[in-house]
Amino acid sequence: MATKKTTQRAGFKTGEYIVYPAHGVGLIQAIEEQEVAGLSLELFVIGFEQDKLTLRVPVAKIKSVGMRKLAEPELVTKSLDSVAGRARVKRTMWSRRAQEYEAKINSGDLIAISEVVRDLYRSDEQPEQSYSERQLFEQAMDRMSREVAAVNKISLTEAVSLITKTLSKSPRRAAKPDDSEAEKAA
């Protein structure tokens, strides 16, 4: 039925981590040839461990679905710098912003995902998020942390911790030293 054909195709090889925009970081487990409706198709078999999902993507479709290799370490550093920047929240209706955030998350672009993480992050001192804001933030954080973990070869927990520390250094979120010194003097 399904037979392993090769270990490398279109610049991707088995055992390599990739980014599939709609699902995040996955591992190419095999490259198979299957017969579907009388046609022979070459398929990447991609496993997404955290989601317990296996995806079969035709080799011919990898460009159109946006599958790509993991980001280079320089791009990960740039995404962390983006997260540390000032949040840019547009003054449009939430439904419009939510659609834009969703599109950025599903683009698979690490910088775009880091912008969503930055814009939706709330520190403990800030007001509570709505349910939909929290969901989008967690989805973006999950995608970003998985890629940061895979590129830096660290655990998912360490990646989340790294991103969270970087977020807390943001200019708007950093503790104001003037206030704490004034309180001590009083």
Order of alpha helices (4+ residues) and beta strands (2+ residues): beta-beta-beta-beta-beta-beta-beta-alpha-beta-alpha-alpha-alpha-alpha-alpha-alpha
